[in-house]
Amino acid sequence: MADAIDLENWAKENPGCSIPENAHYRVRLWDGDGFEEKRDLDVSKPSGQKVLEAFERFPTDEYILMLLDRTGLGLYG
């Protein structure tokens, strides 16, 4: 999917900027044991639930998602 925004790479290149609107995003999940391969989200507004679904983490309401920025500070969702 050529038009997907790779959020990991985008964040490195655009620190402190808001994520641009797009129809497709590429994300990676770390589960405590290691990183999963990147997966695509075909949604214009990614949510924690959509990320968990993309990585087949069910039931989604039994997980907590944390976004770590470059400083290691957590943003929770």
N, CA, C, O and CB atoms as a CASP TS submission, in Angstrom:
PFRMAT TS
TARGET T0000
AUTHOR 0000-0000-0000
METHOD Language model
MODEL 1
PARENT N/A
ATOM      1  N   MET     1       0.852  -1.169   0.000  1.00  0.00           N
ATOM      2  CA  MET     1       0.000   0.000   0.000  1.00  0.00           C
ATOM      3  C   MET     1       0.900   1.234   0.000  1.00  0.00           C
ATOM      4  O   MET     1       1.438   1.616   1.039  1.00  0.00           O
ATOM      5  CB  MET     1      -0.971  -0.003   1.226  1.00  0.00           C
ATOM      6  N   ALA     2       1.058   1.846  -1.153  1.00  0.00           N
ATOM      7  CA  ALA     2       2.015   2.930  -1.333  1.00  0.00           C
ATOM      8  C   ALA     2       1.613   4.214  -0.616  1.00  0.00           C
ATOM      9  O   ALA     2       2.480   5.003  -0.241  1.00  0.00           O
ATOM     10  CB  ALA     2       2.188   3.209  -2.795  1.00  0.00           C
ATOM     11  N   ASP     3       0.339   4.435  -0.421  1.00  0.00           N
ATOM     12  CA  ASP     3      -0.074   5.703   0.169  1.00  0.00           C
ATOM     13  C   ASP     3      -0.251   5.643   1.687  1.00  0.00           C
ATOM     14  O   ASP     3      -0.753   6.595   2.284  1.00  0.00           O
ATOM     15  CB  ASP     3      -1.356   6.152  -0.461  1.00  0.00           C
ATOM     16  N   ALA     4       0.150   4.553   2.310  1.00  0.00           N
ATOM     17  CA  ALA     4       0.052   4.449   3.769  1.00  0.00           C
ATOM     18  C   ALA     4       1.153   5.290   4.412  1.00  0.00           C
ATOM     19  O   ALA     4       2.293   5.282   3.949  1.00  0.00           O
ATOM     20  CB  ALA     4       0.154   2.964   4.230  1.00  0.00           C
ATOM     21  N   ILE     5       0.814   6.010   5.473  1.00  0.00           N
ATOM     22  CA  ILE     5       1.802   6.761   6.234  1.00  0.00           C
ATOM     23  C   ILE     5       2.364   5.826   7.298  1.00  0.00           C
ATOM     24  O   ILE     5       1.624   5.316   8.140  1.00  0.00           O
ATOM     25  CB  ILE     5       1.180   8.056   6.875  1.00  0.00           C
ATOM     26  N   ASP     6       3.664   5.606   7.256  1.00  0.00           N
ATOM     27  CA  ASP     6       4.337   4.800   8.271  1.00  0.00           C
ATOM     28  C   ASP     6       4.519   5.713   9.484  1.00  0.00           C
ATOM     29  O   ASP     6       5.375   6.598   9.469  1.00  0.00           O
ATOM     30  CB  ASP     6       5.730   4.215   7.747  1.00  0.00           C
ATOM     31  N   LEU     7       3.729   5.505  10.520  1.00  0.00           N
ATOM     32  CA  LEU     7       3.721   6.427  11.657  1.00  0.00           C
ATOM     33  C   LEU     7       5.048   6.456  12.403  1.00  0.00           C
ATOM     34  O   LEU     7       5.439   7.504  12.916  1.00  0.00           O
ATOM     35  CB  LEU     7       2.618   6.052  12.612  1.00  0.00           C
ATOM     36  N   GLU     8       5.737   5.347  12.474  1.00  0.00           N
ATOM     37  CA  GLU     8       7.030   5.316  13.155  1.00  0.00           C
ATOM     38  C   GLU     8       8.034   6.215  12.431  1.00  0.00           C
ATOM     39  O   GLU     8       8.695   7.045  13.055  1.00  0.00           O
ATOM     40  CB  GLU     8       7.566   3.869  13.238  1.00  0.00           C
ATOM     41  N   ASN     9       8.142   6.044  11.114  1.00  0.00           N
ATOM     42  CA  ASN     9       9.065   6.866  10.332  1.00  0.00           C
ATOM     43  C   ASN     9       8.622   8.325  10.291  1.00  0.00           C
ATOM     44  O   ASN     9       9.448   9.233  10.381  1.00  0.00           O
ATOM     45  CB  ASN     9       9.183   6.321   8.914  1.00  0.00           C
ATOM     46  N   TRP    10       7.335   8.542  10.157  1.00  0.00           N
ATOM     47  CA  TRP    10       6.822   9.904  10.091  1.00  0.00           C
ATOM     48  C   TRP    10       7.140  10.658  11.378  1.00  0.00           C
ATOM     49  O   TRP    10       7.550  11.818  11.328  1.00  0.00           O
ATOM     50  CB  TRP    10       5.307   9.898   9.837  1.00  0.00           C
ATOM     51  N   ALA    11       6.958  10.017  12.525  1.00  0.00           N
ATOM     52  CA  ALA    11       7.216  10.670  13.810  1.00  0.00           C
ATOM     53  C   ALA    11       8.694  11.024  13.962  1.00  0.00           C
ATOM     54  O   ALA    11       9.017  12.058  14.547  1.00  0.00           O
ATOM     55  CB  ALA    11       6.771   9.764  14.968  1.00  0.00           C
ATOM     56  N   LYS    12       9.590  10.195  13.450  1.00  0.00           N
ATOM     57  CA  LYS    12      11.021  10.498  13.519  1.00  0.00           C
ATOM     58  C   LYS    12      11.360  11.735  12.695  1.00  0.00           C
ATOM     59  O   LYS    12      12.201  12.542  13.092  1.00  0.00           O
ATOM     60  CB  LYS    12      11.845   9.301  13.033  1.00  0.00           C
ATOM     61  N   GLU    13      10.708  11.878  11.557  1.00  0.00           N
ATOM     62  CA  GLU    13      10.998  12.977  10.644  1.00  0.00           C
ATOM     63  C   GLU    13      10.250  14.258  10.988  1.00  0.00           C
ATOM     64  O   GLU    13      10.616  15.329  10.503  1.00  0.00           O
ATOM     65  CB  GLU    13      10.664  12.569   9.244  1.00  0.00           C
ATOM     66  N   ASN    14       9.209  14.173  11.816  1.00  0.00           N
ATOM     67  CA  ASN    14       8.355  15.326  12.122  1.00  0.00           C
ATOM     68  C   ASN    14       8.088  15.429  13.614  1.00  0.00           C
ATOM     69  O   ASN    14       6.927  15.404  14.024  1.00  0.00           O
ATOM     70  CB  ASN    14       7.030  15.230  11.360  1.00  0.00           C
ATOM     71  N   PRO    15       9.128  15.544  14.445  1.00  0.00           N
ATOM     72  CA  PRO    15       8.915  15.554  15.898  1.00  0.00           C
ATOM     73  C   PRO    15       8.025  16.711  16.337  1.00  0.00           C
ATOM     74  O   PRO    15       8.177  17.845  15.882  1.00  0.00           O
ATOM     75  CB  PRO    15      10.254  15.633  16.626  1.00  0.00           C
ATOM     76  N   GLY    16       7.098  16.396  17.227  1.00  0.00           N
ATOM     77  CA  GLY    16       6.226  17.407  17.789  1.00  0.00           C
ATOM     78  C   GLY    16       5.072  17.839  16.905  1.00  0.00           C
ATOM     79  O   GLY    16       4.286  18.699  17.302  1.00  0.00           O
ATOM     80  N   CYS    17       4.949  17.266  15.721  1.00  0.00           N
ATOM     81  CA  CYS    17       3.871  17.639  14.801  1.00  0.00           C
ATOM     82  C   CYS    17       2.688  16.694  14.952  1.00  0.00           C
ATOM     83  O   CYS    17       2.844  15.536  15.341  1.00  0.00           O
ATOM     84  CB  CYS    17       4.371  17.634  13.346  1.00  0.00           C
ATOM     85  N   SER    18       1.518  17.203  14.642  1.00  0.00           N
ATOM     86  CA  SER    18       0.320  16.363  14.640  1.00  0.00           C
ATOM     87  C   SER    18       0.361  15.412  13.454  1.00  0.00           C
ATOM     88  O   SER    18       0.878  15.753  12.390  1.00  0.00           O
ATOM     89  CB  SER    18      -0.961  17.227  14.598  1.00  0.00           C
ATOM     90  N   ILE    19      -0.181  14.238  13.642  1.00  0.00           N
ATOM     91  CA  ILE    19      -0.226  13.244  12.567  1.00  0.00           C
ATOM     92  C   ILE    19      -1.169  13.746  11.475  1.00  0.00           C
ATOM     93  O   ILE    19      -2.297  14.143  11.769  1.00  0.00           O
ATOM     94  CB  ILE    19      -0.689  11.847  13.105  1.00  0.00           C
ATOM     95  N   PRO    20      -0.720  13.734  10.221  1.00  0.00           N
ATOM     96  CA  PRO    20      -1.584  14.207   9.137  1.00  0.00           C
ATOM     97  C   PRO    20      -2.731  13.238   8.872  1.00  0.00           C
ATOM     98  O   PRO    20      -2.616  12.033   9.093  1.00  0.00           O
ATOM     99  CB  PRO    20      -0.769  14.409   7.860  1.00  0.00           C
ATOM    100  N   GLU    21      -3.831  13.791   8.396  1.00  0.00           N
ATOM    101  CA  GLU    21      -4.973  12.941   8.043  1.00  0.00           C
ATOM    102  C   GLU    21      -4.634  12.149   6.787  1.00  0.00           C
ATOM    103  O   GLU    21      -4.029  12.667   5.848  1.00  0.00           O
ATOM    104  CB  GLU    21      -6.264  13.792   7.826  1.00  0.00           C
ATOM    105  N   ASN    22      -5.033  10.897   6.791  1.00  0.00           N
ATOM    106  CA  ASN    22      -4.784  10.009   5.669  1.00  0.00           C
ATOM    107  C   ASN    22      -5.784   8.860   5.747  1.00  0.00           C
ATOM    108  O   ASN    22      -6.425   8.662   6.778  1.00  0.00           O
ATOM    109  CB  ASN    22      -3.311   9.483   5.675  1.00  0.00           C
ATOM    110  N   ALA    23      -5.916   8.116   4.677  1.00  0.00           N
ATOM    111  CA  ALA    23      -6.839   6.976   4.673  1.00  0.00           C
ATOM    112  C   ALA    23      -6.179   5.687   5.139  1.00  0.00           C
ATOM    113  O   ALA    23      -6.872   4.727   5.474  1.00  0.00           O
ATOM    114  CB  ALA    23      -7.407   6.776   3.288  1.00  0.00           C
ATOM    115  N   HIS    24      -4.834   5.652   5.166  1.00  0.00           N
ATOM    116  CA  HIS    24      -4.106   4.424   5.511  1.00  0.00           C
ATOM    117  C   HIS    24      -2.879   4.773   6.349  1.00  0.00           C
ATOM    118  O   HIS    24      -2.180   5.751   6.080  1.00  0.00           O
ATOM    119  CB  HIS    24      -3.686   3.645   4.228  1.00  0.00           C
ATOM    120  N   TYR    25      -2.636   3.957   7.364  1.00  0.00           N
ATOM    121  CA  TYR    25      -1.465   4.132   8.228  1.00  0.00           C
ATOM    122  C   TYR    25      -0.771   2.793   8.411  1.00  0.00           C
ATOM    123  O   TYR    25      -1.399   1.741   8.302  1.00  0.00           O
ATOM    124  CB  TYR    25      -1.868   4.732   9.603  1.00  0.00           C
ATOM    125  N   ARG    26       0.522   2.835   8.691  1.00  0.00           N
ATOM    126  CA  ARG    26       1.297   1.631   8.984  1.00  0.00           C
ATOM    127  C   ARG    26       1.831   1.787  10.407  1.00  0.00           C
ATOM    128  O   ARG    26       2.414   2.816  10.747  1.00  0.00           O
ATOM    129  CB  ARG    26       2.474   1.413   7.935  1.00  0.00           C
ATOM    130  N   VAL    27       1.627   0.760  11.235  1.00  0.00           N
ATOM    131  CA  VAL    27       2.010   0.828  12.644  1.00  0.00           C
ATOM    132  C   VAL    27       2.763  -0.434  13.054  1.00  0.00           C
ATOM    133  O   VAL    27       2.723  -1.460  12.374  1.00  0.00           O
ATOM    134  CB  VAL    27       0.769   1.022  13.534  1.00  0.00           C
ATOM    135  N   ARG    28       3.457  -0.322  14.201  1.00  0.00           N
ATOM    136  CA  ARG    28       4.170  -1.464  14.768  1.00  0.00           C
ATOM    137  C   ARG    28       3.738  -1.581  16.228  1.00  0.00           C
ATOM    138  O   ARG    28       3.457  -0.576  16.880  1.00  0.00           O
ATOM    139  CB  ARG    28       5.742  -1.300  14.638  1.00  0.00           C
ATOM    140  N   LEU    29       3.686  -2.796  16.729  1.00  0.00           N
ATOM    141  CA  LEU    29       3.280  -3.058  18.100  1.00  0.00           C
ATOM    142  C   LEU    29       4.410  -3.761  18.835  1.00  0.00           C
ATOM    143  O   LEU    29       5.006  -4.704  18.315  1.00  0.00           O
ATOM    144  CB  LEU    29       1.989  -3.904  18.142  1.00  0.00           C
ATOM    145  N   TRP    30       4.701  -3.303  20.038  1.00  0.00           N
ATOM    146  CA  TRP    30       5.661  -3.981  20.912  1.00  0.00           C
ATOM    147  C   TRP    30       4.857  -4.596  22.042  1.00  0.00           C
ATOM    148  O   TRP    30       4.078  -3.901  22.693  1.00  0.00           O
ATOM    149  CB  TRP    30       6.774  -2.992  21.459  1.00  0.00           C
ATOM    150  N   ASP    31       5.032  -5.880  22.286  1.00  0.00           N
ATOM    151  CA  ASP    31       4.207  -6.574  23.278  1.00  0.00           C
ATOM    152  C   ASP    31       4.953  -6.956  24.548  1.00  0.00           C
ATOM    153  O   ASP    31       4.461  -7.767  25.333  1.00  0.00           O
ATOM    154  CB  ASP    31       3.628  -7.803  22.669  1.00  0.00           C
ATOM    155  N   GLY    32       6.131  -6.384  24.759  1.00  0.00           N
ATOM    156  CA  GLY    32       6.914  -6.712  25.937  1.00  0.00           C
ATOM    157  C   GLY    32       7.977  -7.758  25.651  1.00  0.00           C
ATOM    158  O   GLY    32       8.992  -7.815  26.345  1.00  0.00           O
ATOM    159  N   ASP    33       7.757  -8.580  24.643  1.00  0.00           N
ATOM    160  CA  ASP    33       8.729  -9.594  24.248  1.00  0.00           C
ATOM    161  C   ASP    33       9.516  -9.165  23.014  1.00  0.00           C
ATOM    162  O   ASP    33      10.618  -9.658  22.773  1.00  0.00           O
ATOM    163  CB  ASP    33       8.029 -10.919  23.983  1.00  0.00           C
ATOM    164  N   GLY    34       8.957  -8.259  22.243  1.00  0.00           N
ATOM    165  CA  GLY    34       9.610  -7.805  21.018  1.00  0.00           C
ATOM    166  C   GLY    34       8.622  -7.086  20.127  1.00  0.00           C
ATOM    167  O   GLY    34       7.438  -6.971  20.447  1.00  0.00           O
ATOM    168  N   PHE    35       9.121  -6.610  19.014  1.00  0.00           N
ATOM    169  CA  PHE    35       8.280  -5.872  18.074  1.00  0.00           C
ATOM    170  C   PHE    35       7.640  -6.817  17.072  1.00  0.00           C
ATOM    171  O   PHE    35       8.267  -7.754  16.578  1.00  0.00           O
ATOM    172  CB  PHE    35       9.097  -4.802  17.343  1.00  0.00           C
ATOM    173  N   GLU    36       6.393  -6.548  16.790  1.00  0.00           N
ATOM    174  CA  GLU    36       5.688  -7.263  15.729  1.00  0.00           C
ATOM    175  C   GLU    36       6.051  -6.597  14.396  1.00  0.00           C
ATOM    176  O   GLU    36       6.516  -5.457  14.371  1.00  0.00           O
ATOM    177  CB  GLU    36       4.124  -7.257  15.970  1.00  0.00           C
ATOM    178  N   GLU    37       5.835  -7.313  13.294  1.00  0.00           N
ATOM    179  CA  GLU    37       5.992  -6.697  11.986  1.00  0.00           C
ATOM    180  C   GLU    37       4.978  -5.577  11.850  1.00  0.00           C
ATOM    181  O   GLU    37       3.916  -5.606  12.473  1.00  0.00           O
ATOM    182  CB  GLU    37       5.825  -7.738  10.850  1.00  0.00           C
ATOM    183  N   LYS    38       5.311  -4.590  11.031  1.00  0.00           N
ATOM    184  CA  LYS    38       4.383  -3.480  10.822  1.00  0.00           C
ATOM    185  C   LYS    38       3.138  -3.990  10.109  1.00  0.00           C
ATOM    186  O   LYS    38       3.194  -4.894   9.275  1.00  0.00           O
ATOM    187  CB  LYS    38       5.052  -2.341  10.008  1.00  0.00           C
ATOM    188  N   ARG    39       2.018  -3.381  10.465  1.00  0.00           N
ATOM    189  CA  ARG    39       0.736  -3.741   9.842  1.00  0.00           C
ATOM    190  C   ARG    39       0.029  -2.474   9.392  1.00  0.00           C
ATOM    191  O   ARG    39       0.248  -1.393   9.938  1.00  0.00           O
ATOM    192  CB  ARG    39      -0.164  -4.552  10.826  1.00  0.00           C
ATOM    193  N   ASP    40      -0.818  -2.628   8.391  1.00  0.00           N
ATOM    194  CA  ASP    40      -1.549  -1.486   7.850  1.00  0.00           C
ATOM    195  C   ASP    40      -2.919  -1.353   8.479  1.00  0.00           C
ATOM    196  O   ASP    40      -3.603  -2.343   8.740  1.00  0.00           O
ATOM    197  CB  ASP    40      -1.684  -1.610   6.346  1.00  0.00           C
ATOM    198  N   LEU    41      -3.306  -0.114   8.718  1.00  0.00           N
ATOM    199  CA  LEU    41      -4.655   0.214   9.183  1.00  0.00           C
ATOM    200  C   LEU    41      -5.337   0.973   8.066  1.00  0.00           C
ATOM    201  O   LEU    41      -4.841   2.010   7.627  1.00  0.00           O
ATOM    202  CB  LEU    41      -4.635   1.053  10.518  1.00  0.00           C
ATOM    203  N   ASP    42      -6.455   0.474   7.607  1.00  0.00           N
ATOM    204  CA  ASP    42      -7.199   1.139   6.545  1.00  0.00           C
ATOM    205  C   ASP    42      -8.334   1.958   7.141  1.00  0.00           C
ATOM    206  O   ASP    42      -9.508   1.726   6.850  1.00  0.00           O
ATOM    207  CB  ASP    42      -7.745   0.112   5.535  1.00  0.00           C
ATOM    208  N   VAL    43      -7.968   2.909   7.970  1.00  0.00           N
ATOM    209  CA  VAL    43      -8.943   3.797   8.609  1.00  0.00           C
ATOM    210  C   VAL    43      -8.388   5.213   8.592  1.00  0.00           C
ATOM    211  O   VAL    43      -7.174   5.403   8.674  1.00  0.00           O
ATOM    212  CB  VAL    43      -9.261   3.337  10.074  1.00  0.00           C
ATOM    213  N   SER    44      -9.252   6.198   8.488  1.00  0.00           N
ATOM    214  CA  SER    44      -8.792   7.586   8.450  1.00  0.00           C
ATOM    215  C   SER    44      -8.480   8.130   9.838  1.00  0.00           C
ATOM    216  O   SER    44      -7.733   9.101   9.965  1.00  0.00           O
ATOM    217  CB  SER    44      -9.835   8.459   7.785  1.00  0.00           C
ATOM    218  N   LYS    45      -9.042   7.517  10.885  1.00  0.00           N
ATOM    219  CA  LYS    45      -8.762   7.939  12.254  1.00  0.00           C
ATOM    220  C   LYS    45      -8.424   6.704  13.078  1.00  0.00           C
ATOM    221  O   LYS    45      -9.316   6.063  13.634  1.00  0.00           O
ATOM    222  CB  LYS    45      -9.975   8.710  12.869  1.00  0.00           C
ATOM    223  N   PRO    46      -7.130   6.365  13.160  1.00  0.00           N
ATOM    224  CA  PRO    46      -6.762   5.158  13.909  1.00  0.00           C
ATOM    225  C   PRO    46      -7.100   5.287  15.388  1.00  0.00           C
ATOM    226  O   PRO    46      -6.954   6.356  15.980  1.00  0.00           O
ATOM    227  CB  PRO    46      -5.275   4.868  13.744  1.00  0.00           C
ATOM    228  N   SER    47      -7.542   4.206  15.965  1.00  0.00           N
ATOM    229  CA  SER    47      -7.860   4.176  17.394  1.00  0.00           C
ATOM    230  C   SER    47      -7.087   3.009  18.017  1.00  0.00           C
ATOM    231  O   SER    47      -6.562   2.147  17.312  1.00  0.00           O
ATOM    232  CB  SER    47      -9.419   4.031  17.639  1.00  0.00           C
ATOM    233  N   GLY    48      -7.031   3.003  19.329  1.00  0.00           N
ATOM    234  CA  GLY    48      -6.407   1.890  20.016  1.00  0.00           C
ATOM    235  C   GLY    48      -7.059   0.572  19.651  1.00  0.00           C
ATOM    236  O   GLY    48      -6.379  -0.437  19.463  1.00  0.00           O
ATOM    237  N   GLN    49      -8.373   0.583  19.551  1.00  0.00           N
ATOM    238  CA  GLN    49      -9.086  -0.643  19.199  1.00  0.00           C
ATOM    239  C   GLN    49      -8.679  -1.132  17.815  1.00  0.00           C
ATOM    240  O   GLN    49      -8.480  -2.331  17.618  1.00  0.00           O
ATOM    241  CB  GLN    49     -10.600  -0.415  19.253  1.00  0.00           C
ATOM    242  N   LYS    50      -8.552  -0.220  16.854  1.00  0.00           N
ATOM    243  CA  LYS    50      -8.171  -0.618  15.488  1.00  0.00           C
ATOM    244  C   LYS    50      -6.746  -1.175  15.454  1.00  0.00           C
ATOM    245  O   LYS    50      -6.469  -2.119  14.713  1.00  0.00           O
ATOM    246  CB  LYS    50      -8.290   0.585  14.523  1.00  0.00           C
ATOM    247  N   VAL    51      -5.840  -0.596  16.252  1.00  0.00           N
ATOM    248  CA  VAL    51      -4.473  -1.114  16.327  1.00  0.00           C
ATOM    249  C   VAL    51      -4.493  -2.531  16.893  1.00  0.00           C
ATOM    250  O   VAL    51      -3.859  -3.429  16.340  1.00  0.00           O
ATOM    251  CB  VAL    51      -3.578  -0.191  17.199  1.00  0.00           C
ATOM    252  N   LEU    52      -5.207  -2.730  17.975  1.00  0.00           N
ATOM    253  CA  LEU    52      -5.281  -4.060  18.586  1.00  0.00           C
ATOM    254  C   LEU    52      -5.903  -5.081  17.638  1.00  0.00           C
ATOM    255  O   LEU    52      -5.445  -6.222  17.568  1.00  0.00           O
ATOM    256  CB  LEU    52      -6.085  -4.002  19.882  1.00  0.00           C
ATOM    257  N   GLU    53      -6.935  -4.680  16.914  1.00  0.00           N
ATOM    258  CA  GLU    53      -7.554  -5.586  15.943  1.00  0.00           C
ATOM    259  C   GLU    53      -6.569  -5.959  14.834  1.00  0.00           C
ATOM    260  O   GLU    53      -6.526  -7.114  14.408  1.00  0.00           O
ATOM    261  CB  GLU    53      -8.813  -4.940  15.336  1.00  0.00           C
ATOM    262  N   ALA    54      -5.782  -4.995  14.367  1.00  0.00           N
ATOM    263  CA  ALA    54      -4.814  -5.263  13.302  1.00  0.00           C
ATOM    264  C   ALA    54      -3.776  -6.289  13.736  1.00  0.00           C
ATOM    265  O   ALA    54      -3.256  -7.039  12.910  1.00  0.00           O
ATOM    266  CB  ALA    54      -4.122  -3.972  12.879  1.00  0.00           C
ATOM    267  N   PHE    55      -3.475  -6.321  15.035  1.00  0.00           N
ATOM    268  CA  PHE    55      -2.497  -7.270  15.561  1.00  0.00           C
ATOM    269  C   PHE    55      -3.159  -8.468  16.232  1.00  0.00           C
ATOM    270  O   PHE    55      -2.513  -9.220  16.962  1.00  0.00           O
ATOM    271  CB  PHE    55      -1.581  -6.575  16.545  1.00  0.00           C
ATOM    272  N   GLU    56      -4.456  -8.636  15.977  1.00  0.00           N
ATOM    273  CA  GLU    56      -5.228  -9.785  16.436  1.00  0.00           C
ATOM    274  C   GLU    56      -5.152  -9.978  17.945  1.00  0.00           C
ATOM    275  O   GLU    56      -4.972 -11.092  18.436  1.00  0.00           O
ATOM    276  CB  GLU    56      -4.747 -11.033  15.744  1.00  0.00           C
ATOM    277  N   ARG    57      -5.294  -8.876  18.670  1.00  0.00           N
ATOM    278  CA  ARG    57      -5.319  -8.902  20.135  1.00  0.00           C
ATOM    279  C   ARG    57      -6.781  -8.790  20.566  1.00  0.00           C
ATOM    280  O   ARG    57      -7.352  -7.701  20.620  1.00  0.00           O
ATOM    281  CB  ARG    57      -4.440  -7.736  20.757  1.00  0.00           C
ATOM    282  N   PHE    58      -7.368  -9.945  20.870  1.00  0.00           N
ATOM    283  CA  PHE    58      -8.782 -10.007  21.232  1.00  0.00           C
ATOM    284  C   PHE    58      -8.951 -10.651  22.594  1.00  0.00           C
ATOM    285  O   PHE    58      -8.128 -11.487  22.967  1.00  0.00           O
ATOM    286  CB  PHE    58      -9.581 -10.781  20.176  1.00  0.00           C
ATOM    287  N   PRO    59      -9.961 -10.307  23.340  1.00  0.00           N
ATOM    288  CA  PRO    59     -10.855  -9.175  23.124  1.00  0.00           C
ATOM    289  C   PRO    59     -10.124  -7.857  23.395  1.00  0.00           C
ATOM    290  O   PRO    59      -9.360  -7.741  24.353  1.00  0.00           O
ATOM    291  CB  PRO    59     -12.103  -9.293  24.024  1.00  0.00           C
ATOM    292  N   THR    60     -10.373  -6.876  22.537  1.00  0.00           N
ATOM    293  CA  THR    60      -9.627  -5.616  22.588  1.00  0.00           C
ATOM    294  C   THR    60      -9.822  -4.864  23.902  1.00  0.00           C
ATOM    295  O   THR    60      -8.948  -4.094  24.300  1.00  0.00           O
ATOM    296  CB  THR    60     -10.041  -4.731  21.437  1.00  0.00           C
ATOM    297  N   ASP    61     -10.945  -5.070  24.581  1.00  0.00           N
ATOM    298  CA  ASP    61     -11.185  -4.335  25.831  1.00  0.00           C
ATOM    299  C   ASP    61     -10.410  -4.924  27.016  1.00  0.00           C
ATOM    300  O   ASP    61     -10.523  -4.424  28.135  1.00  0.00           O
ATOM    301  CB  ASP    61     -12.676  -4.328  26.150  1.00  0.00           C
ATOM    302  N   GLU    62      -9.629  -5.975  26.780  1.00  0.00           N
ATOM    303  CA  GLU    62      -8.809  -6.553  27.839  1.00  0.00           C
ATOM    304  C   GLU    62      -7.326  -6.160  27.705  1.00  0.00           C
ATOM    305  O   GLU    62      -6.465  -6.737  28.369  1.00  0.00           O
ATOM    306  CB  GLU    62      -8.947  -8.073  27.826  1.00  0.00           C
ATOM    307  N   TYR    63      -7.043  -5.189  26.856  1.00  0.00           N
ATOM    308  CA  TYR    63      -5.679  -4.711  26.636  1.00  0.00           C
ATOM    309  C   TYR    63      -5.597  -3.229  26.952  1.00  0.00           C
ATOM    310  O   TYR    63      -6.589  -2.503  26.882  1.00  0.00           O
ATOM    311  CB  TYR    63      -5.226  -4.980  25.184  1.00  0.00           C
ATOM    312  N   ILE    64      -4.397  -2.795  27.301  1.00  0.00           N
ATOM    313  CA  ILE    64      -4.100  -1.380  27.474  1.00  0.00           C
ATOM    314  C   ILE    64      -3.018  -1.041  26.462  1.00  0.00           C
ATOM    315  O   ILE    64      -2.017  -1.749  26.356  1.00  0.00           O
ATOM    316  CB  ILE    64      -3.647  -1.043  28.952  1.00  0.00           C
ATOM    317  N   LEU    65      -3.215   0.021  25.734  1.00  0.00           N
ATOM    318  CA  LEU    65      -2.269   0.434  24.712  1.00  0.00           C
ATOM    319  C   LEU    65      -1.527   1.666  25.200  1.00  0.00           C
ATOM    320  O   LEU    65      -2.141   2.608  25.700  1.00  0.00           O
ATOM    321  CB  LEU    65      -2.984   0.714  23.367  1.00  0.00           C
ATOM    322  N   MET    66      -0.204   1.663  25.056  1.00  0.00           N
ATOM    323  CA  MET    66       0.610   2.821  25.425  1.00  0.00           C
ATOM    324  C   MET    66       1.397   3.256  24.202  1.00  0.00           C
ATOM    325  O   MET    66       1.945   2.427  23.475  1.00  0.00           O
ATOM    326  CB  MET    66       1.566   2.495  26.620  1.00  0.00           C
ATOM    327  N   LEU    67       1.447   4.549  23.982  1.00  0.00           N
ATOM    328  CA  LEU    67       2.263   5.106  22.916  1.00  0.00           C
ATOM    329  C   LEU    67       3.454   5.766  23.578  1.00  0.00           C
ATOM    330  O   LEU    67       3.297   6.681  24.387  1.00  0.00           O
ATOM    331  CB  LEU    67       1.457   6.121  22.026  1.00  0.00           C
ATOM    332  N   LEU    68       4.646   5.301  23.235  1.00  0.00           N
ATOM    333  CA  LEU    68       5.850   5.873  23.795  1.00  0.00           C
ATOM    334  C   LEU    68       6.466   6.827  22.782  1.00  0.00           C
ATOM    335  O   LEU    68       6.706   6.465  21.630  1.00  0.00           O
ATOM    336  CB  LEU    68       6.851   4.771  24.198  1.00  0.00           C
ATOM    337  N   ASP    69       6.716   8.050  23.234  1.00  0.00           N
ATOM    338  CA  ASP    69       7.369   8.988  22.324  1.00  0.00           C
ATOM    339  C   ASP    69       8.884   8.812  22.400  1.00  0.00           C
ATOM    340  O   ASP    69       9.369   7.911  23.083  1.00  0.00           O
ATOM    341  CB  ASP    69       6.972  10.448  22.660  1.00  0.00           C
ATOM    342  N   ARG    70       9.624   9.659  21.710  1.00  0.00           N
ATOM    343  CA  ARG    70      11.083   9.501  21.616  1.00  0.00           C
ATOM    344  C   ARG    70      11.769   9.629  22.972  1.00  0.00           C
ATOM    345  O   ARG    70      12.870   9.110  23.152  1.00  0.00           O
ATOM    346  CB  ARG    70      11.659  10.532  20.659  1.00  0.00           C
ATOM    347  N   THR    71      11.138  10.311  23.930  1.00  0.00           N
ATOM    348  CA  THR    71      11.753  10.479  25.237  1.00  0.00           C
ATOM    349  C   THR    71      11.441   9.307  26.153  1.00  0.00           C
ATOM    350  O   THR    71      12.003   9.207  27.244  1.00  0.00           O
ATOM    351  CB  THR    71      11.289  11.772  25.872  1.00  0.00           C
ATOM    352  N   GLY    72      10.544   8.414  25.718  1.00  0.00           N
ATOM    353  CA  GLY    72      10.170   7.276  26.531  1.00  0.00           C
ATOM    354  C   GLY    72       8.980   7.560  27.431  1.00  0.00           C
ATOM    355  O   GLY    72       8.560   6.694  28.199  1.00  0.00           O
ATOM    356  N   LEU    73       8.429   8.774  27.344  1.00  0.00           N
ATOM    357  CA  LEU    73       7.244   9.104  28.129  1.00  0.00           C
ATOM    358  C   LEU    73       6.040   8.460  27.493  1.00  0.00           C
ATOM    359  O   LEU    73       5.918   8.440  26.268  1.00  0.00           O
ATOM    360  CB  LEU    73       7.048  10.630  28.243  1.00  0.00           C
ATOM    361  N   GLY    74       5.158   7.937  28.299  1.00  0.00           N
ATOM    362  CA  GLY    74       4.007   7.230  27.768  1.00  0.00           C
ATOM    363  C   GLY    74       2.789   8.104  27.585  1.00  0.00           C
ATOM    364  O   GLY    74       2.477   8.949  28.424  1.00  0.00           O
ATOM    365  N   LEU    75       2.115   7.892  26.492  1.00  0.00           N
ATOM    366  CA  LEU    75       0.805   8.480  26.260  1.00  0.00           C
ATOM    367  C   LEU    75      -0.148   7.305  26.223  1.00  0.00           C
ATOM    368  O   LEU    75       0.046   6.375  25.441  1.00  0.00           O
ATOM    369  CB  LEU    75       0.748   9.349  24.923  1.00  0.00           C
ATOM    370  N   TYR    76      -1.157   7.332  27.045  1.00  0.00           N
ATOM    371  CA  TYR    76      -2.006   6.157  27.214  1.00  0.00           C
ATOM    372  C   TYR    76      -3.291   6.317  26.432  1.00  0.00           C
ATOM    373  O   TYR    76      -3.824   7.417  26.289  1.00  0.00           O
ATOM    374  CB  TYR    76      -2.312   5.917  28.692  1.00  0.00           C
ATOM    375  N   GLY    77      -3.788   5.167  25.917  1.00  0.00           N
ATOM    376  CA  GLY    77      -5.048   5.206  25.200  1.00  0.00           C
ATOM    377  C   GLY    77      -5.767   3.907  25.348  1.00  0.00           C
ATOM    378  O   GLY    77      -6.862   3.743  24.808  1.00  0.00           O
TER
END
